Amino acid sequence: MRISGLGIVILSVLIFYCVELSVHARPVVLVLSNDDLNSGGEDNGVGESSDFDEFGESEPKSEEELDPGSWRPIFEPDDSTVQAASPQYYSGLKKILSAASEGNYRLMEEAVDEIEAASSAGDPHAQSIMGFVYGIGMMREKSKSKSFLHHNFAVAGGNMQSKMALAFTYLRQDMHDKAVQLYAELAETAVNSFLISKDSPVVEPTRIHSGTEENKGALRKSRGEEDEDFQILEYQAHKGNANAMYKIGLFYYFGLRGLRRDHTKALHWFSKAVEKGEPRSMELLGEIYARGAGVERNYTKALEWLTLAAKEGLYSAFNGIGYLYVKGYGVDKKNFTKAREYFEKAVDNEDPSGHYNLGVLYLKGIGVKRDVRQATKYFFVAANAGQPKAFYQLAKMFHTGIGLKKNLEMATSFYKLVAERGPWSSLSRWALEAYLKGDVGKALILYSRMAEMGYEIAQSNAAWILDKYGERSMCMGVSGFCTDKERHERAHSLWWRASEQGNEHAALLIGDAYYYGRGTERDFVRAAEAYMHAKSQSNAQAMFNLGYMHEHGQGLPLDLHLAKRYYDQALQSDATARLPVTLALASLWLRRNYADTVLVRVVDSLPEVYPKVENWIENVVFEEGNATILTLVVCLITILYLRDRQRRQVVVADQVAADVAQPLDADVAQQLAAFPQ
């Protein structure tokens, strides 16, 4: 926002900048039309796959199989974890994280050297880290080509995080033919990591900031067992509250509210809850036994618990029962007719997973006549309810052109949405844990890694940490700690990527970066373009900025009419903008009525003419930023004075006109007549 020029606009900006911004992605709403449907074409295997089962893997793969080179052994070490395959890689990675935590750039140099040695020896996971190192310019000169090369080698060796980074690189370049293939493979892996009958709630990574300030509300809810609300809930559970028992079990089962996944604790609390007759816990116990999560797999018990839950009116349990009949687990034999009936019961009660499962039956022709159009409609309903597997099926349809018209851009977007829910997304939880513990350096490294992989929230979080914490962010540059220039450039790059993915606050900050020359050359034209991008997302603050730039002719044509239009749009978009818009319109009035006068020039130059006074007021008299109120007061007093003077001039003119119109006194008329003509 502007801090130079007319004082009225200055305060408007300060007030409006404090308005809480909505930076969360808007919900995806899919609308299916007849034009989208494609009834022609051959199947080409859209419903057949030898290595993928739409109803889930019978034997879930381990995370090491799904995400080779995972960082989990460092953050959640387990006796069963095997690191012997890449000892030098894990040693170097540990040192990188320790160096970031301690702010020890010499240890970081040592760590990068160790990783580079492992990379040169052909370790694909070390090559992935070197791609990251070259990508951000950490202890090595930043090089897009070297980063790209190392990620390619890593992908060839099976590293999934590099595959995410490479796919995002192609996506940014609109190379959808290459991006779609990588994201398709990643999405398939992600779906294979989902639960077999009931998907976990869609848990988005936590945005640690709201606008320019820390998002204290969201962070408070992510403190796990240290959260006061969780402790109250736990107390209620110990006192016998069945609902509290269920919620705690749910948090541990899915790893919600900052808790680590713990299937043993989840099983304990669900078992306690079902003793009280809690039906939702019955369903999840059925899933636990079907998956063998923390217990020995037992399909018979799974069917028993799911049946009990269904009898209690929990219609989503029908999906689990239908799944067992499709696979023939815990029942006499496979029975597709019964499976369809159970899925239809779930659909009748508007359960999203029921729509998905019924869609799969129609897609593959299981127990019903194959009908791709009908399957597509079921998938759309499920996707609009947030069912990730439904997005995967729609992505495949857009990719192949079976059921839907071929559209690689849409396919890429849907595959990406699913891929971001893969096991590598655990980096987000570890980053948040580090941040909550005050380990900003480690959080920055983790968010930066995810940012490279294309996670918009991670890009936003990393950029915010760099801007908010400055030198305390422990940012590592080419030769030690980041210089101010390196830090600004890195933040600018991250905000830009986030803005490309729809983060309107990021677009505003990009505009500010170009306007002020922060981390880049000052460029009013590009600033206006960034504000236009934010404005296209109905961002009121961007509209306000564009009005200001039109008012002053900065990067946009000087046009007071357009300026007023943008100010009005800002108010229409956000009612809280009334005060700044009112003040801005007062500024326009001053310019229209006293254009090219000394008064306007004096008001415009106030912040420059009195910087020392303003600085003294900021530091001594008022809190930061309030000094600009003095400029506002001067402007308002001036405007009030001018309006009053204008009003008095009109009154005097009217009085003179009235006097002239009155009839003359007879004596005065005779005297005037005596004057020679």
C-alpha positions as CSV (number, residue, x, y, z in Angstrom):
1,M,0.0,0.0,0.0
2,R,1.1,3.6,-0.5
3,I,2.9,5.5,2.2
4,S,3.9,8.5,0.2
5,G,1.8,11.2,-1.3
6,L,-1.4,12.5,0.0
7,G,-1.7,12.1,3.7
8,I,-5.4,11.1,3.5
9,V,-4.5,8.1,1.4
10,I,-1.6,7.2,3.9
11,L,-4.0,6.7,6.8
12,S,-6.5,5.0,4.6
13,V,-3.8,2.5,3.7
14,L,-2.8,1.9,7.3
15,I,-6.3,1.3,8.4
16,F,-7.2,-0.9,5.5
17,Y,-4.0,-2.9,5.8
18,C,-5.1,-4.0,9.3
19,V,-8.3,-5.5,7.8
20,E,-8.1,-9.3,8.1
21,L,-7.6,-10.8,4.6
22,S,-9.2,-14.0,3.4
23,V,-6.2,-15.9,1.9
24,H,-7.6,-19.4,2.0
25,A,-8.3,-21.1,-1.3
26,R,-11.9,-20.9,-2.4
27,P,-13.8,-24.2,-2.3
28,V,-13.8,-26.1,-5.5
29,V,-17.3,-26.4,-7.0
30,L,-17.6,-28.6,-10.1
31,V,-20.5,-28.2,-12.4
32,L,-21.1,-30.9,-15.0
33,S,-22.7,-30.0,-18.3
34,N,-23.6,-32.2,-21.3
35,D,-20.7,-30.5,-23.3
36,D,-18.3,-31.9,-20.7
37,L,-19.4,-35.5,-21.2
38,N,-17.8,-37.6,-23.9
39,S,-19.8,-40.6,-24.9
40,G,-17.5,-41.5,-27.8
41,G,-14.2,-43.3,-27.9
42,E,-12.9,-46.6,-26.8
43,D,-12.3,-47.6,-23.2
44,N,-8.6,-47.8,-23.5
45,G,-8.4,-49.2,-20.1
46,V,-9.8,-46.3,-18.1
47,G,-11.3,-48.7,-15.6
48,E,-8.7,-51.4,-15.9
49,S,-5.3,-51.4,-14.2
50,S,-3.1,-54.2,-13.2
51,D,-1.3,-52.3,-10.6
52,F,-4.1,-50.1,-9.1
53,D,-7.3,-51.1,-7.5
54,E,-9.9,-48.3,-7.1
55,F,-11.2,-50.0,-4.0
56,G,-7.8,-49.9,-2.2
57,E,-4.8,-52.1,-1.7
58,S,-5.5,-55.3,0.2
59,E,-2.1,-55.1,1.8
60,P,-1.1,-51.5,2.3
61,K,2.4,-50.6,1.2
62,S,4.9,-49.2,3.7
63,E,5.8,-45.6,3.6
64,E,9.3,-46.5,2.5
65,E,7.8,-48.1,-0.6
66,L,5.4,-45.2,-1.2
67,D,7.9,-42.4,-0.4
68,P,11.5,-43.6,-0.8
69,G,14.0,-41.3,1.0
70,S,11.2,-40.1,3.4
71,W,12.2,-37.7,6.1
72,R,10.1,-39.7,8.6
73,P,13.0,-41.7,10.1
74,I,14.4,-38.4,11.4
75,F,11.2,-36.9,12.8
76,E,9.5,-40.1,13.8
77,P,12.2,-42.7,14.3
78,D,11.0,-46.3,14.6
79,D,12.9,-49.5,15.4
80,S,11.6,-51.0,12.2
81,T,12.9,-48.1,10.1
82,V,15.9,-49.0,7.9
83,Q,18.3,-46.3,7.1
84,A,21.2,-48.5,6.0
85,A,20.3,-48.0,2.4
86,S,21.3,-44.4,2.4
87,P,23.4,-43.7,5.6
88,Q,25.3,-40.8,4.2
89,Y,22.1,-39.2,2.9
90,Y,20.4,-39.4,6.3
91,S,23.5,-38.2,8.1
92,G,23.8,-35.2,5.9
93,L,20.0,-34.5,6.1
94,K,20.2,-34.6,9.9
95,K,23.0,-32.1,9.9
96,I,21.1,-29.7,7.5
97,L,18.1,-29.7,9.9
98,S,20.4,-29.2,13.0
99,A,22.3,-26.4,11.3
100,A,19.0,-24.7,10.4
101,S,17.8,-25.0,14.0
102,E,21.1,-23.7,15.5
103,G,21.8,-21.1,12.9
104,N,25.2,-22.7,12.4
105,Y,26.3,-22.0,8.8
106,R,29.6,-23.9,9.2
107,L,27.7,-27.0,10.0
108,M,25.4,-26.3,7.1
109,E,28.5,-26.2,4.8
110,E,29.6,-29.5,6.2
111,A,26.1,-31.0,5.7
112,V,25.8,-29.8,2.1
113,D,29.3,-31.2,1.3
114,E,28.3,-34.6,2.8
115,I,25.1,-34.6,0.7
116,E,27.0,-33.6,-2.4
117,A,29.4,-36.5,-1.9
118,A,26.5,-39.0,-1.6
119,S,24.8,-37.4,-4.7
120,S,28.0,-37.9,-6.7
121,A,28.1,-41.5,-5.6
122,G,24.6,-41.9,-7.2
123,D,22.3,-41.8,-4.2
124,P,19.0,-40.5,-5.7
125,H,17.7,-39.1,-2.4
126,A,20.9,-37.0,-2.0
127,Q,20.5,-35.9,-5.5
128,S,17.1,-34.7,-4.6
129,I,18.5,-32.6,-1.7
130,M,21.1,-31.1,-4.1
131,G,18.3,-30.1,-6.4
132,F,16.8,-28.3,-3.5
133,V,20.1,-26.7,-2.5
134,Y,20.7,-25.4,-6.0
135,G,17.1,-24.3,-6.4
136,I,17.2,-21.9,-3.4
137,G,20.9,-21.0,-3.5
138,M,21.9,-22.5,-0.1
139,M,25.7,-22.9,0.3
140,R,25.9,-23.1,-3.5
141,E,25.3,-20.5,-6.2
142,K,21.7,-20.6,-7.2
143,S,21.3,-22.5,-10.5
144,K,18.0,-23.5,-12.1
145,S,19.7,-25.8,-14.6
146,K,21.7,-27.7,-11.9
147,S,18.6,-28.0,-9.7
148,F,16.6,-29.3,-12.7
149,L,19.3,-31.8,-13.6
150,H,19.6,-33.2,-10.0
151,H,15.9,-33.6,-9.6
152,N,15.8,-35.5,-12.9
153,F,18.4,-37.9,-11.7
154,A,16.5,-38.3,-8.4
155,V,13.3,-39.0,-10.1
156,A,15.0,-41.7,-12.2
157,G,16.1,-43.2,-8.9
158,G,12.6,-43.2,-7.5
159,N,12.5,-40.1,-5.3
160,M,8.9,-38.9,-5.0
161,Q,9.7,-35.5,-3.6
162,S,11.8,-34.6,-6.6
163,K,9.0,-35.9,-8.8
164,M,6.7,-33.4,-7.1
165,A,9.2,-30.6,-7.6
166,L,9.7,-31.5,-11.3
167,A,6.0,-31.8,-11.9
168,F,5.5,-28.3,-10.4
169,T,8.3,-26.9,-12.6
170,Y,6.6,-28.2,-15.7
171,L,3.2,-26.9,-14.5
172,R,4.6,-23.4,-14.0
173,Q,5.8,-23.5,-17.6
174,D,2.4,-24.6,-18.8
175,M,4.0,-27.9,-20.1
176,H,0.9,-29.9,-19.2
177,D,1.8,-32.9,-21.3
178,K,4.8,-33.5,-19.1
179,A,3.3,-32.3,-15.8
180,V,0.2,-34.5,-16.2
181,Q,2.2,-37.7,-16.5
182,L,4.3,-37.0,-13.3
183,Y,1.3,-35.9,-11.3
184,A,-0.7,-38.9,-12.5
185,E,2.0,-41.2,-11.0
186,L,2.2,-39.2,-7.8
187,A,-1.6,-39.2,-7.4
188,E,-1.8,-42.9,-7.8
189,T,0.8,-43.3,-5.1
190,A,-1.2,-40.9,-2.9
191,V,-4.4,-42.8,-3.4
192,N,-2.6,-46.1,-2.5
193,S,-1.7,-44.5,0.8
194,F,-5.4,-43.6,1.7
195,L,-7.5,-45.7,4.0
196,I,-9.4,-48.5,2.4
197,S,-13.0,-47.7,3.4
198,K,-13.1,-44.3,5.0
199,D,-10.8,-41.5,3.9
200,S,-9.4,-39.2,6.5
201,P,-10.8,-35.7,6.7
202,V,-9.3,-33.3,4.2
203,V,-6.7,-31.7,6.4
204,E,-5.0,-28.7,4.8
205,P,-1.6,-27.6,5.9
206,T,-1.9,-24.8,8.5
207,R,-1.3,-21.3,7.3
208,I,0.8,-19.8,10.1
209,H,-0.1,-16.2,9.1
210,S,-3.3,-14.3,8.4
211,G,-2.4,-11.4,6.2
212,T,0.7,-9.8,7.7
213,E,0.1,-11.1,11.3
214,E,0.6,-14.5,12.9
215,N,-2.5,-16.7,12.7
216,K,-2.8,-17.2,16.4
217,G,-6.2,-18.9,16.3
218,A,-5.1,-21.7,13.9
219,L,-1.8,-22.1,15.8
220,R,-3.5,-22.5,19.1
221,K,-5.5,-25.4,17.7
222,S,-2.4,-27.1,16.5
223,R,-0.5,-27.6,19.8
224,G,-1.6,-31.2,20.2
225,E,-1.6,-32.4,23.8
226,E,-0.4,-29.0,25.1
227,D,-3.6,-27.3,23.8
228,E,-5.9,-26.3,26.6
229,D,-9.0,-27.3,24.6
230,F,-7.5,-30.8,24.1
231,Q,-6.7,-31.1,27.8
232,I,-10.3,-30.1,28.7
233,L,-11.6,-32.7,26.2
234,E,-9.3,-35.4,27.7
235,Y,-10.6,-34.5,31.2
236,Q,-14.1,-35.0,29.9
237,A,-13.2,-38.3,28.3
238,H,-11.7,-39.6,31.6
239,K,-15.0,-38.6,33.3
240,G,-16.9,-40.8,30.9
241,N,-18.1,-38.5,28.1
242,A,-18.5,-40.7,25.1
243,N,-18.4,-37.9,22.6
244,A,-15.1,-36.7,24.0
245,M,-13.7,-40.2,23.8
246,Y,-14.7,-40.4,20.2
247,K,-13.1,-37.1,19.4
248,I,-9.8,-37.9,21.1
249,G,-9.7,-41.3,19.3
250,L,-10.4,-39.5,16.0
251,F,-7.5,-37.0,16.7
252,Y,-5.1,-39.8,17.3
253,Y,-6.3,-42.0,14.5
254,F,-5.9,-39.3,11.8
255,G,-3.2,-37.2,13.4
256,L,-5.4,-34.1,13.8
257,R,-5.0,-30.9,15.9
258,G,-1.2,-31.2,16.1
259,L,-1.2,-34.8,17.4
260,R,1.0,-37.6,16.1
261,R,-0.9,-40.5,14.7
262,D,-1.1,-43.2,17.3
263,H,-3.4,-46.1,16.4
264,T,-2.9,-47.8,19.8
265,K,-4.3,-44.7,21.6
266,A,-7.0,-44.4,19.0
267,L,-8.1,-48.0,19.5
268,H,-8.2,-47.5,23.3
269,W,-10.5,-44.4,23.1
270,F,-12.7,-45.9,20.4
271,S,-13.1,-49.0,22.5
272,K,-14.0,-47.0,25.5
273,A,-16.5,-45.0,23.5
274,V,-18.4,-48.0,22.1
275,E,-18.9,-49.2,25.6
276,K,-21.0,-46.1,25.9
277,G,-22.8,-46.9,22.7
278,E,-21.1,-44.3,20.5
279,P,-21.8,-45.4,16.9
280,R,-19.1,-43.3,15.1
281,S,-16.5,-45.2,17.1
282,M,-18.1,-48.5,16.0
283,E,-17.5,-47.6,12.4
284,L,-13.9,-46.6,13.0
285,L,-13.2,-49.8,14.9
286,G,-14.5,-51.6,11.9
287,E,-12.0,-49.8,9.7
288,I,-9.2,-50.4,12.2
289,Y,-9.8,-54.2,12.1
290,A,-10.1,-54.1,8.3
291,R,-6.8,-52.3,7.9
292,G,-5.0,-54.0,10.8
293,A,-4.1,-50.6,12.1
294,G,-2.5,-51.2,15.5
295,V,-4.2,-54.6,15.8
296,E,-4.1,-57.9,13.9
297,R,-6.3,-57.7,10.8
298,N,-9.6,-59.3,11.3
299,Y,-12.3,-58.9,8.6
300,T,-14.9,-60.7,10.6
301,K,-14.7,-58.3,13.4
302,A,-14.6,-55.4,10.9
303,L,-17.9,-56.6,9.5
304,E,-19.4,-56.9,12.9
305,W,-18.5,-53.4,14.0
306,L,-19.6,-51.8,10.7
307,T,-22.9,-53.6,10.8
308,L,-23.5,-52.4,14.4
309,A,-22.7,-48.8,13.3
310,A,-25.1,-49.1,10.3
311,K,-27.9,-50.3,12.7
312,E,-27.3,-47.2,14.8
313,G,-28.0,-45.1,11.8
314,L,-24.5,-44.3,10.7
315,Y,-25.0,-44.6,7.0
316,S,-21.3,-44.0,6.0
317,A,-20.7,-47.5,7.5
318,F,-22.5,-48.9,4.5
319,N,-19.5,-48.1,2.4
320,G,-17.2,-50.3,4.6
321,I,-19.7,-53.2,4.3
322,G,-20.0,-52.7,0.6
323,Y,-16.2,-52.7,0.3
324,L,-16.0,-56.1,2.1
325,Y,-18.6,-57.6,-0.3
326,V,-16.7,-56.3,-3.3
327,K,-13.5,-57.8,-2.1
328,G,-15.0,-60.9,-0.5
329,Y,-13.5,-60.2,2.9
330,G,-15.2,-61.3,6.1
331,V,-18.2,-62.7,4.1
332,D,-18.9,-66.0,2.5
333,K,-18.0,-64.8,-1.0
334,K,-17.9,-61.8,-3.2
335,N,-21.3,-60.4,-3.8
336,F,-21.4,-57.4,-6.2
337,T,-25.2,-57.1,-6.0
338,K,-25.1,-56.7,-2.2
339,A,-22.2,-54.3,-2.5
340,R,-24.2,-52.1,-4.9
341,E,-27.2,-52.2,-2.5
342,Y,-25.0,-51.0,0.4
343,F,-23.4,-48.3,-1.6
344,E,-26.9,-47.2,-2.8
345,K,-28.0,-46.9,0.8
346,A,-25.1,-44.6,1.5
347,V,-26.0,-42.5,-1.6
348,D,-29.6,-42.3,-0.5
349,N,-28.3,-40.7,2.7
350,E,-26.1,-38.3,0.8
351,D,-22.8,-39.8,1.8
352,P,-19.9,-38.7,-0.5
353,S,-18.0,-41.9,-0.3
354,G,-21.2,-43.8,-1.3
355,H,-21.3,-41.7,-4.5
356,Y,-17.7,-42.5,-5.2
357,N,-18.0,-46.2,-4.6
358,L,-21.1,-46.4,-6.7
359,G,-19.3,-44.5,-9.4
360,V,-16.6,-47.1,-9.4
361,L,-19.1,-49.9,-9.9
362,Y,-20.6,-48.1,-12.9
363,L,-17.2,-47.2,-14.3
364,K,-15.9,-50.8,-14.1
365,G,-19.3,-52.5,-14.7
366,I,-19.2,-54.4,-11.4
367,G,-22.6,-55.8,-10.6
368,V,-24.2,-53.3,-12.9
369,K,-24.2,-52.5,-16.6
370,R,-21.2,-50.4,-17.4
371,D,-22.2,-46.7,-17.7
372,V,-19.3,-44.2,-17.8
373,R,-21.7,-41.2,-17.9
374,Q,-23.4,-42.3,-14.8
375,A,-20.1,-43.0,-13.1
376,T,-18.9,-39.5,-14.0
377,K,-22.0,-37.9,-12.4
378,Y,-21.4,-39.8,-9.2
379,F,-17.7,-38.8,-9.2
380,F,-18.7,-35.1,-9.6
381,V,-21.0,-35.3,-6.6
382,A,-18.3,-37.0,-4.5
383,A,-15.6,-34.5,-5.6
384,N,-17.8,-31.5,-4.7
385,A,-18.0,-33.0,-1.2
386,G,-14.2,-33.2,-1.1
387,Q,-13.6,-36.9,-1.8
388,P,-10.0,-37.1,-3.0
389,K,-10.4,-40.4,-4.8
390,A,-13.2,-38.9,-6.8
391,F,-10.8,-36.1,-8.0
392,Y,-8.4,-38.9,-9.0
393,Q,-11.0,-40.6,-11.1
394,L,-12.1,-37.3,-12.8
395,A,-8.4,-36.5,-13.4
396,K,-8.0,-39.9,-15.2
397,M,-11.1,-39.2,-17.3
398,F,-9.9,-35.7,-18.3
399,H,-6.5,-37.3,-19.0
400,T,-7.7,-40.1,-21.2
401,G,-10.8,-38.4,-22.7
402,I,-13.0,-41.3,-21.6
403,G,-16.2,-40.1,-20.0
404,L,-15.1,-36.5,-20.2
405,K,-13.6,-34.4,-23.0
406,K,-9.8,-34.6,-22.9
407,N,-8.4,-31.7,-21.0
408,L,-4.8,-31.9,-19.8
409,E,-4.9,-28.7,-17.9
410,M,-7.9,-29.9,-15.8
411,A,-6.3,-33.4,-15.4
412,T,-3.1,-31.8,-14.2
413,S,-5.0,-29.7,-11.6
414,F,-7.0,-32.6,-10.2
415,Y,-4.0,-34.9,-10.1
416,K,-2.0,-32.3,-8.3
417,L,-4.8,-31.8,-5.7
418,V,-4.7,-35.6,-5.0
419,A,-0.8,-35.8,-5.1
420,E,-0.5,-33.2,-2.4
421,R,-2.2,-35.6,0.0
422,G,0.5,-38.2,-0.5
423,P,2.8,-39.4,2.4
424,W,5.3,-36.6,1.6
425,S,2.8,-34.1,2.9
426,S,3.9,-35.1,6.5
427,L,6.6,-32.4,6.0
428,S,3.9,-29.8,6.7
429,R,3.1,-31.3,10.1
430,W,6.8,-31.4,11.1
431,A,7.3,-27.8,9.9
432,L,4.4,-26.7,12.1
433,E,5.7,-28.6,15.1
434,A,9.0,-26.9,14.7
435,Y,7.5,-23.5,14.4
436,L,5.3,-24.0,17.5
437,K,8.4,-24.9,19.4
438,G,10.1,-21.7,18.3
439,D,12.5,-23.5,15.9
440,V,12.0,-21.0,13.1
441,G,15.1,-22.1,11.2
442,K,14.0,-25.7,10.9
443,A,10.4,-24.7,10.0
444,L,11.8,-22.5,7.2
445,I,13.8,-25.4,5.7
446,L,10.8,-27.7,5.8
447,Y,8.4,-25.1,4.4
448,S,10.9,-24.2,1.7
449,R,11.2,-27.9,0.7
450,M,7.5,-28.1,0.4
451,A,7.4,-24.8,-1.5
452,E,9.7,-26.3,-4.1
453,M,7.2,-29.2,-4.4
454,G,4.4,-26.9,-5.2
455,Y,2.5,-26.5,-2.0
456,E,1.0,-23.0,-2.0
457,I,0.5,-22.7,1.7
458,A,4.2,-23.7,2.3
459,Q,5.3,-21.1,-0.2
460,S,3.2,-18.5,1.7
461,N,4.5,-19.7,5.1
462,A,8.2,-19.7,4.1
463,A,7.9,-16.2,2.5
464,W,6.1,-14.9,5.6
465,I,8.8,-16.3,7.9
466,L,11.5,-14.6,5.8
467,D,9.7,-11.2,5.9
468,K,8.5,-11.4,9.6
469,Y,11.7,-12.8,11.2
470,G,14.3,-11.2,8.9
471,E,17.8,-12.2,10.2
472,R,16.2,-14.4,12.9
473,S,14.7,-16.6,10.2
474,M,18.1,-18.4,10.1
475,C,18.0,-18.1,6.3
476,M,21.1,-19.7,4.8
477,G,22.5,-18.1,1.6
478,V,25.3,-18.8,-0.8
479,S,28.1,-18.2,1.7
480,G,26.6,-18.1,5.2
481,F,23.6,-16.3,6.4
482,C,21.4,-14.7,3.8
483,T,22.1,-11.1,3.0
484,D,19.2,-8.7,3.0
485,K,19.2,-8.9,-0.8
486,E,19.1,-12.7,-0.8
487,R,16.4,-12.9,1.8
488,H,14.2,-10.3,-0.1
489,E,14.7,-12.1,-3.4
490,R,13.9,-15.5,-1.9
491,A,10.7,-14.1,-0.2
492,H,9.8,-12.4,-3.4
493,S,10.1,-15.6,-5.4
494,L,8.0,-17.5,-2.9
495,W,5.2,-14.9,-2.8
496,W,5.2,-14.9,-6.6
497,R,4.7,-18.6,-6.8
498,A,1.9,-18.4,-4.2
499,S,0.2,-15.6,-6.1
500,E,0.3,-17.8,-9.3
501,Q,-1.7,-20.4,-7.4
502,G,-4.4,-18.0,-6.3
503,N,-3.1,-16.5,-3.0
504,E,-4.5,-12.9,-3.3
505,H,-2.4,-11.7,-0.3
506,A,0.7,-12.9,-2.0
507,A,-0.3,-11.0,-5.1
508,L,-0.6,-7.9,-3.0
509,L,2.8,-8.3,-1.5
510,I,4.3,-8.9,-5.0
511,G,2.7,-5.6,-6.0
512,D,4.2,-3.9,-2.9
513,A,7.6,-5.4,-3.7
514,Y,7.6,-3.9,-7.2
515,Y,6.2,-0.6,-5.9
516,Y,8.9,-0.2,-3.3
517,G,11.7,-2.1,-4.9
518,R,11.9,-4.8,-2.3
519,G,14.0,-7.7,-3.5
520,T,13.6,-6.5,-7.1
521,E,13.8,-3.4,-9.3
522,R,11.2,-0.8,-8.6
523,D,8.5,-1.1,-11.3
524,F,5.2,0.6,-11.1
525,V,3.8,-1.1,-14.2
526,R,4.5,-4.6,-12.8
527,A,3.2,-3.5,-9.4
528,A,-0.1,-2.5,-11.1
529,E,-0.2,-5.9,-12.9
530,A,0.2,-7.7,-9.6
531,Y,-2.6,-5.6,-8.0
532,M,-4.7,-6.4,-11.1
533,H,-4.1,-10.1,-10.4
534,A,-5.3,-9.7,-6.8
535,K,-8.2,-7.6,-7.9
536,S,-9.4,-10.3,-10.3
537,Q,-9.9,-12.4,-7.1
538,S,-12.2,-9.7,-5.8
539,N,-9.6,-8.4,-3.3
540,A,-10.7,-5.0,-2.0
541,Q,-7.3,-3.9,-0.9
542,A,-6.0,-4.4,-4.5
543,M,-8.9,-2.3,-5.8
544,F,-7.9,0.4,-3.4
545,N,-4.3,0.3,-4.5
546,L,-5.3,0.5,-8.2
547,G,-7.4,3.6,-7.4
548,Y,-4.5,5.2,-5.7
549,M,-2.2,4.5,-8.7
550,H,-4.7,6.0,-11.1
551,E,-5.1,9.0,-8.8
552,H,-1.4,9.6,-8.9
553,G,-0.6,8.3,-12.4
554,Q,1.9,5.7,-11.1
555,G,2.2,2.7,-13.4
556,L,-1.3,3.5,-14.7
557,P,-2.8,6.5,-16.6
558,L,-3.7,9.5,-14.4
559,D,-7.5,9.2,-14.3
560,L,-9.5,10.5,-11.4
561,H,-12.7,8.9,-12.7
562,L,-11.1,5.4,-12.8
563,A,-9.6,6.1,-9.4
564,K,-13.1,6.8,-8.0
565,R,-14.4,3.7,-9.7
566,Y,-11.8,1.5,-8.0
567,Y,-12.4,3.1,-4.6
568,D,-16.1,2.5,-5.0
569,Q,-15.5,-1.2,-6.0
570,A,-13.3,-1.6,-2.9
571,L,-16.2,-0.5,-0.7
572,Q,-18.6,-2.7,-2.5
573,S,-16.3,-5.7,-2.1
574,D,-15.6,-5.1,1.6
575,A,-17.8,-3.0,3.8
576,T,-15.0,-2.5,6.3
577,A,-13.2,-0.4,3.8
578,R,-15.7,2.5,4.3
579,L,-13.4,4.7,6.3
580,P,-10.3,4.5,4.0
581,V,-12.5,4.8,0.9
582,T,-14.2,7.9,2.4
583,L,-10.8,9.5,3.1
584,A,-9.6,8.6,-0.4
585,L,-12.6,10.2,-2.0
586,A,-11.9,13.3,0.1
587,S,-8.5,13.2,-1.5
588,L,-10.0,13.1,-5.0
589,W,-12.3,16.1,-4.1
590,L,-9.2,18.1,-3.2
591,R,-7.5,17.3,-6.4
592,R,-10.5,18.0,-8.6
593,N,-11.2,21.4,-7.0
594,Y,-7.6,22.6,-6.4
595,A,-5.6,20.8,-9.1
596,D,-2.2,22.2,-9.9
597,T,-2.3,24.5,-6.9
598,V,0.3,25.1,-4.3
599,L,-2.0,23.5,-1.7
600,V,-2.0,20.1,-3.5
601,R,1.7,20.2,-3.9
602,V,2.3,21.0,-0.3
603,V,0.0,18.2,0.9
604,D,1.7,15.7,-1.4
605,S,5.1,16.7,-0.1
606,L,4.2,16.5,3.6
607,P,5.8,13.1,4.3
608,E,9.0,14.2,2.5
609,V,9.2,17.7,3.9
610,Y,8.8,16.6,7.5
611,P,10.5,13.2,7.7
612,K,12.3,14.1,10.9
613,V,9.2,15.4,12.6
614,E,7.2,12.3,11.5
615,N,10.0,10.0,12.7
616,W,10.1,11.8,16.1
617,I,6.4,11.5,16.5
618,E,6.4,7.8,15.6
619,N,9.2,7.0,18.0
620,V,8.5,9.4,20.8
621,V,4.9,10.6,20.8
622,F,2.8,7.8,19.2
623,E,3.0,4.2,18.3
624,E,4.5,3.3,14.9
625,G,2.4,4.5,12.0
626,N,0.2,6.9,14.0
627,A,2.3,9.9,13.0
628,T,0.6,9.9,9.6
629,I,-2.6,10.9,11.5
630,L,-1.1,14.4,11.8
631,T,-0.9,14.6,8.0
632,L,-4.5,13.4,7.8
633,V,-5.5,16.1,10.4
634,V,-3.8,18.8,8.3
635,C,-5.6,17.6,5.2
636,L,-9.0,17.3,6.8
637,I,-8.7,20.7,8.4
638,T,-7.6,22.1,5.1
639,I,-10.5,20.5,3.3
640,L,-13.0,21.7,5.9
641,Y,-11.6,25.2,5.7
642,L,-11.8,25.2,1.9
643,R,-15.3,23.8,1.9
644,D,-16.4,26.4,4.5
645,R,-14.8,29.2,2.5
646,Q,-16.4,28.0,-0.7
647,R,-19.8,28.0,1.1
648,R,-19.3,31.5,2.5
649,Q,-18.3,32.8,-0.9
650,V,-21.5,31.4,-2.3
651,V,-23.5,33.0,0.4
652,V,-21.8,36.4,-0.2
653,A,-22.4,36.2,-3.9
654,D,-26.1,35.3,-3.3
655,Q,-26.4,38.3,-1.0
656,V,-24.9,40.7,-3.5
657,A,-27.2,39.4,-6.2
658,A,-30.1,39.9,-3.9
659,D,-29.1,43.5,-3.1
660,V,-28.8,44.3,-6.8
661,A,-32.2,43.0,-7.5
662,Q,-33.9,45.2,-4.9
663,P,-35.8,48.4,-6.1
664,L,-33.8,51.7,-5.7
665,D,-34.8,54.3,-3.1
666,A,-36.6,57.4,-4.8
667,D,-33.9,59.9,-3.6
668,V,-31.1,57.7,-4.8
669,A,-32.8,57.3,-8.1
670,Q,-33.1,61.1,-8.5
671,Q,-29.4,61.6,-7.7
672,L,-28.4,58.9,-10.3
673,A,-30.6,60.6,-12.9
674,A,-28.8,63.9,-12.3
675,F,-25.5,62.4,-13.6
676,P,-24.7,63.3,-17.2
677,Q,-25.2,60.5,-19.6
